[in-house]
């Protein structure tokens, strides 16, 4: 069974979020991040199990969650755990 984790971001505290991400990263095969602002992509360029998605504007949490679910489905995940920033 494949399980991914997903975050929808909107201007998070970057230090706190990165600390949380380091813990979550060890527990899931893939982390899917939807950034409603689009200013954090540079932080994830070198990570092989983090998928970063943005549309450069705030489309809301429901839209972001739907994008995460679509990506997880395309990557053949059975489950997605959604986490708050």
C-alpha positions as CSV (number, residue, x, y, z in Angstrom):
1,X,0.0,0.0,0.0
2,X,1.4,3.4,-1.0
3,X,0.8,6.4,1.3
4,X,1.7,10.0,0.5
5,X,1.5,13.1,2.6
6,X,0.2,16.5,1.4
7,X,0.5,20.0,2.6
8,X,-1.3,23.1,1.4
9,X,0.7,26.2,2.2
10,X,-0.1,29.8,2.6
11,X,2.7,31.9,3.9
12,X,3.9,29.5,6.6
13,X,6.6,30.1,9.2
14,X,9.4,28.7,7.0
15,X,11.7,27.5,9.8
16,X,8.9,25.8,11.7
17,X,7.5,24.2,8.5
18,X,11.0,22.9,7.4
19,X,11.5,21.3,10.9
20,X,8.1,19.6,10.6
21,X,8.9,18.5,7.0
22,X,12.1,16.8,8.1
23,X,10.1,14.6,10.4
24,X,7.3,13.9,8.0
25,X,9.7,13.1,5.2
26,X,11.0,10.0,7.0
27,X,7.5,8.6,7.3
28,X,6.1,8.8,3.7
29,X,7.3,7.7,0.3
30,X,6.3,11.0,-1.2
31,X,5.4,14.5,0.1
32,X,3.2,16.7,-2.2
33,X,3.2,20.4,-1.4
34,X,0.8,22.9,-2.9
35,X,2.0,26.4,-2.3
36,X,-0.7,29.0,-2.6
37,X,1.8,31.8,-2.8
38,X,4.6,30.2,-4.8
39,X,7.6,31.6,-3.0
40,X,9.1,28.4,-1.4
41,X,10.0,26.3,-4.4
42,X,13.7,27.0,-4.1
43,X,13.6,25.1,-0.8
44,X,12.7,21.8,-2.4
45,X,14.7,21.7,-5.6
46,X,17.1,19.0,-4.4
47,X,14.7,16.7,-2.7
48,X,13.8,13.5,-4.5
49,X,10.6,12.6,-2.6
50,X,9.0,16.1,-2.5
51,X,6.7,17.2,-5.2
52,X,6.2,21.0,-5.3
53,X,3.2,22.5,-7.0
54,X,2.2,26.1,-7.3
55,X,0.0,28.4,-9.4
56,X,1.6,31.6,-8.0
57,X,-1.6,32.8,-6.4
58,X,-4.0,31.9,-3.6
59,X,-6.6,29.5,-4.9
60,X,-7.7,28.3,-1.4
61,X,-7.2,25.2,0.6
62,X,-9.9,23.1,-1.2
63,X,-8.3,23.7,-4.6
64,X,-4.8,22.9,-3.2
65,X,-6.1,19.7,-1.7
66,X,-7.7,18.7,-5.0
67,X,-4.4,19.3,-6.8
68,X,-2.6,17.1,-4.2
69,X,-5.1,14.3,-4.6
70,X,-4.8,14.4,-8.4
71,X,-1.1,14.2,-8.2
72,X,-1.2,11.3,-5.7
73,X,-3.7,9.5,-7.9
74,X,-1.4,10.0,-11.0
75,X,1.5,8.6,-8.9
76,X,-0.6,5.5,-8.0
77,X,-0.9,6.2,-4.2
78,X,-3.7,4.4,-2.3
79,X,-3.9,6.9,0.5
80,X,-3.0,10.6,1.2
81,X,-2.5,12.0,4.7
82,X,-3.2,15.8,4.6
83,X,-1.3,17.9,7.1
84,X,-1.7,21.5,8.1
85,X,1.2,23.8,7.8
